[in-house]
Amino acid sequence: MSNKKTTGPVHSMPVDLRTALDTSSAAEAVWKDITPLARNEWICWIISAKKEETRKRRIVVGIDKMRKGMRRPCCWAGCPHR
């Protein structure tokens, strides 16, 4: 078994994030414009929450940040799965 980490996205789009993106055309536009690796970072940031209320808050905050043009989650070490 190889210890080599993948360079591509490793996470699938969660339904709750997809639903939230559908509510904001500005966030959706950023989502479509960012790289697959950047999308993976947003997804991992959201799904890595340990509590459901944290996950929900991250979705709200993430949509707001994307709506404002942010392309990656801020102040986060990044996806440890790649």
ABEGO torsion letter per residue (X at the ends): XBABBBABBABBBBAAAAAAAAABAAAAAAAAABBAAAAAAAAAAAAABABAAAAAAAAAAAAAAAAAGBABBBGBAEBAAX
